[in-house]
Amino acid sequence: MRLILASGSSARRTMLSDAGVAFDVERPNVDEDAAKAALAATGTYPRDTADALAQLKALRVSQRAPAALVLGSDSIVELADGTLLDKPESREDACDHLRRMSGTRVRLHSAAVMALGSQPVWRHVDTATLHVRALSADFITRYLDAEWPAIAACVGCFRIEGPGVQLFAAVEGSHFTILGLPLLPVLDYLRTRGVLTS
């Protein structure tokens, strides 16, 4: 069965490729900001927001390719006060995000939804807790000098596989979840569908 990744994320593509999964990529072209605003207006929990956005992406591509198994995914960063962080719109915005995260624990929710025939057939949401160390103004400036604009597409302003690991004192949870995809449950489901050899 053909597998399609409904995502433009290079990290998700790399994880699947490195795991030996054959797949195609199709961008879902959804208005994430509008979807997040609608979910926030109904008081949707952050974990459920990630799940809903992953489903939206999977279903959008599944409508175009109903015979394929489509994987949609989304990640949400939740601050200690329950505020959600979006991707930074500017370097100044990224600086503000990092200041708000400094010295706190943030939760990262990564969701995956599989769709077939324009219907969701499987879903999984995993959460990691990230302990952000106290970040000095000088560190934030140097970090953004090195990482901006590469982190503009990263919720939470970090690539943990690169210099972003320096933001944290400790992490609790799967490394794959932090990268943006609950990979092990995804691989397990692909085996049950016969996409991968069990």
Secondary structure, 3 states (H helix, E strand, C coil): CCEEEECCCHHHHHHHHHCCCCCEECCCCCCHHHHHHHHHHCCCCHHHHHHHHHHHHHHHHHHHCCCCEEEEEEEEEECCCCCEECCCCCHHHHHHHHHHHCCCEEEEEEEEEEEECCEEEEEEEEEEEEEECCCCHHHHHHHHHHHCCHHHHCCCCCCCCCHHHHHEEEEECCHHHHHCCCHHHHHHHHHHCCCCCC
